[in-house]
Amino acid sequence: MIVAGIHGREVGSIRAAQKLVKQLKNGDWTIERGTLIVVPIANRPAFKKRIRGKPDLNRMFPRGPSGRTTHEMSRALYKIMQKYKPAWYLDLHEANGLSSASADVLGQTPSADVLGQTLITDSGSPAVPAVRRVIKHMNGRVVRRSHRFHIRMHKLKGSSRTAAADRLKAKAVTVETCWSLDMNVRINYQTEVVRSFLREAGLI
């Protein structure tokens, strides 16, 4: 399951999800086995205004085993997640800064405040080996050193990623490209990351 547009102003990730759907419809590539669910714009009101969204939809998903969704849009999305119980869940986002640039400044320790060009999963997630392989693949293709990807591991309570991991036992990953990069560059990074995970999942 691929979700974009939980934050309405992160347009590159939305365009990437739309591009993937268009490519599938055009037969540019096909799903060989399994089922792929794509939600290109999870928060349409925020997307129309090009804002993050108020309240922040990525804090409105169940927290803990007895938690509940706390917004109608997160509730609708979570019902889809519960119905299909995806083995993999990719949450497409965009964020500040370049993690590689902050790593250079800090002596190869990326700043925790810089999330651009990162793949994020929960600590101890079974997705970690695949995330590392995808990062290795991406960084082998990235021409500019500052555009390289890094892994981050932490839970974000209330996020769709952590809810998918904790409640549905999905291999859940947040994809963050840097929103200061050119739009086409961000879209290309997002689509290549997604296709890499689809290969990891055995769908293509």
C-alpha positions as CSV (number, residue, x, y, z in Angstrom):
1,M,0.0,0.0,0.0
2,I,1.3,3.4,-1.0
3,V,0.0,6.6,0.5
4,A,0.9,10.2,-0.4
5,G,-0.6,13.6,0.4
6,I,-1.2,13.1,4.1
7,H,0.4,16.5,4.2
8,G,-1.1,18.7,1.4
9,R,1.9,20.9,0.7
10,E,4.3,18.0,-0.1
11,V,3.5,18.1,-3.8
12,G,6.5,16.1,-5.1
13,S,5.4,12.9,-3.3
14,I,1.8,13.4,-4.5
15,R,2.9,13.8,-8.1
16,A,5.1,10.7,-7.8
17,A,2.1,8.6,-6.6
18,Q,0.0,10.0,-9.5
19,K,2.8,9.2,-11.9
20,L,3.0,5.6,-10.7
21,V,-0.8,5.2,-11.2
22,K,-0.6,6.7,-14.7
23,Q,2.3,4.4,-15.6
24,L,0.3,1.4,-14.4
25,K,-2.8,2.4,-16.4
26,N,-0.6,3.0,-19.5
27,G,1.0,-0.4,-19.2
28,D,4.5,1.1,-18.8
29,W,5.0,-1.6,-16.1
30,T,2.8,-4.2,-14.5
31,I,2.3,-5.9,-11.1
32,E,3.4,-9.5,-11.6
33,R,1.8,-10.8,-8.4
34,G,0.0,-9.5,-5.3
35,T,-2.1,-6.4,-5.0
36,L,-1.0,-2.8,-5.0
37,I,-3.2,-0.1,-3.4
38,V,-2.2,3.6,-4.1
39,V,-3.8,6.6,-2.4
40,P,-2.2,9.6,-4.2
41,I,-3.9,12.3,-2.1
42,A,-4.9,11.3,1.4
43,N,-5.7,14.9,2.6
44,R,-7.5,16.7,-0.3
45,P,-8.6,19.8,1.6
46,A,-4.9,20.4,2.7
47,F,-3.7,19.7,-0.9
48,K,-6.1,22.3,-2.4
49,K,-4.7,24.9,0.0
50,R,-1.1,23.6,-0.3
51,I,-0.8,23.4,3.4
52,R,0.5,20.7,5.8
53,G,-3.0,20.4,7.2
54,K,-4.7,21.4,10.5
55,P,-4.9,19.3,12.5
56,D,-1.8,17.4,11.4
57,L,-3.3,14.2,9.9
58,N,-0.1,12.3,10.5
59,R,-0.8,12.5,14.3
60,M,-4.4,11.3,14.0
61,F,-3.8,7.5,13.6
62,P,-4.2,4.9,16.5
63,R,-1.6,5.2,19.2
64,G,-0.9,1.9,20.9
65,P,-3.0,-1.3,21.0
66,S,-6.2,0.3,22.2
67,G,-5.8,3.7,20.4
68,R,-8.3,5.1,17.9
69,T,-8.2,7.3,14.9
70,T,-9.1,10.9,15.8
71,H,-10.0,12.4,12.5
72,E,-12.5,11.4,9.8
73,M,-9.8,11.3,7.1
74,S,-7.4,9.2,9.1
75,R,-10.4,7.0,10.0
76,A,-11.3,6.5,6.4
77,L,-7.7,5.7,5.4
78,Y,-7.2,3.4,8.4
79,K,-10.3,1.4,7.4
80,I,-8.7,0.7,4.1
81,M,-5.5,-0.4,5.8
82,Q,-7.5,-2.7,8.1
83,K,-9.5,-4.2,5.3
84,Y,-6.5,-5.1,3.1
85,K,-3.8,-5.6,5.9
86,P,-0.9,-4.7,3.6
87,A,2.3,-6.6,4.0
88,W,4.2,-3.4,3.0
89,Y,3.1,0.2,3.7
90,L,4.9,3.1,2.1
91,D,4.1,6.7,3.3
92,L,5.4,9.3,0.8
93,H,6.4,12.7,2.2
94,E,8.8,15.6,1.7
95,A,10.9,17.4,4.3
96,N,13.5,20.0,5.1
97,G,17.1,19.9,4.2
98,L,19.5,17.3,2.8
99,S,20.5,14.6,5.2
100,S,23.9,14.1,3.5
101,A,24.7,17.8,3.8
102,S,24.0,17.7,7.5
103,A,26.1,14.5,7.8
104,D,29.1,16.3,6.2
105,V,28.7,19.1,8.7
106,L,28.4,16.8,11.7
107,G,31.1,14.3,10.7
108,Q,28.9,11.7,9.1
109,T,26.1,11.9,11.7
110,P,23.0,13.3,10.0
111,S,21.1,15.9,12.1
112,A,17.9,14.5,13.6
113,D,16.2,17.8,12.5
114,V,17.0,17.2,8.8
115,L,14.7,14.7,7.2
116,G,15.1,15.3,3.5
117,Q,16.5,12.3,1.6
118,T,15.8,9.8,4.3
119,L,13.9,6.5,4.6
120,I,12.3,6.1,8.0
121,T,11.1,3.0,9.7
122,D,10.5,1.9,13.3
123,S,13.4,0.7,15.3
124,G,13.5,-3.1,15.1
125,S,11.3,-3.2,12.1
126,P,11.6,-6.3,9.8
127,A,11.8,-3.7,7.0
128,V,15.3,-2.5,8.0
129,P,17.3,-4.9,5.7
130,A,15.2,-3.9,2.7
131,V,15.5,-0.2,3.6
132,R,19.3,-0.6,3.7
133,R,19.3,-2.3,0.3
134,V,17.1,0.3,-1.3
135,I,19.3,3.1,0.1
136,K,22.4,1.3,-1.4
137,H,20.6,1.0,-4.7
138,M,19.5,4.7,-4.7
139,N,22.9,6.0,-3.6
140,G,24.5,4.0,-6.4
141,R,22.4,6.0,-8.9
142,V,22.5,9.4,-7.2
143,V,25.0,11.7,-9.1
144,R,25.2,14.5,-6.5
145,R,26.7,13.4,-3.1
146,S,24.4,15.9,-1.3
147,H,21.3,14.0,-2.6
148,R,22.2,10.7,-1.1
149,F,19.8,8.9,1.2
150,H,20.1,7.9,4.8
151,I,18.1,5.6,7.1
152,R,16.4,6.8,10.2
153,M,14.7,4.5,12.8
154,H,12.2,5.8,15.2
155,K,8.5,5.5,16.1
156,L,6.2,8.4,15.5
157,K,3.1,8.0,17.6
158,G,0.0,8.9,15.7
159,S,1.6,8.4,12.3
160,S,0.1,6.1,9.7
161,R,3.5,4.4,9.4
162,T,3.8,3.5,13.0
163,A,0.1,2.5,13.2
164,A,0.6,0.2,10.1
165,A,3.7,-1.4,11.8
166,D,2.3,-1.7,15.3
167,R,-1.3,-2.6,14.6
168,L,-1.2,-4.3,11.3
169,K,2.3,-5.8,11.4
170,A,3.2,-4.3,8.1
171,K,6.8,-3.5,6.9
172,A,6.2,0.2,7.1
173,V,8.5,2.9,5.7
174,T,8.2,6.7,5.3
175,V,9.9,8.1,2.2
176,E,11.2,11.7,2.6
177,T,12.7,13.7,-0.3
178,C,14.0,17.2,0.1
179,W,11.4,19.8,-1.0
180,S,14.1,22.3,-2.0
181,L,15.1,20.1,-4.9
182,D,13.6,20.6,-8.4
183,M,10.2,19.1,-8.7
184,N,11.2,16.6,-11.4
185,V,14.2,15.5,-9.4
186,R,12.0,14.8,-6.3
187,I,9.4,12.9,-8.4
188,N,12.1,10.8,-9.9
189,Y,13.6,9.9,-6.6
190,Q,10.2,9.1,-5.1
191,T,9.2,6.8,-8.0
192,E,12.5,5.0,-8.1
193,V,12.4,4.4,-4.3
194,V,8.9,3.0,-4.6
195,R,9.8,0.8,-7.5
196,S,12.7,-0.5,-5.5
197,F,10.4,-1.5,-2.6
198,L,8.0,-3.1,-5.1
199,R,10.8,-5.3,-6.2
200,E,11.7,-6.0,-2.6
201,A,8.1,-7.0,-2.0
202,G,8.1,-9.3,-5.1
203,L,5.3,-7.4,-6.9
204,I,7.4,-6.5,-9.9
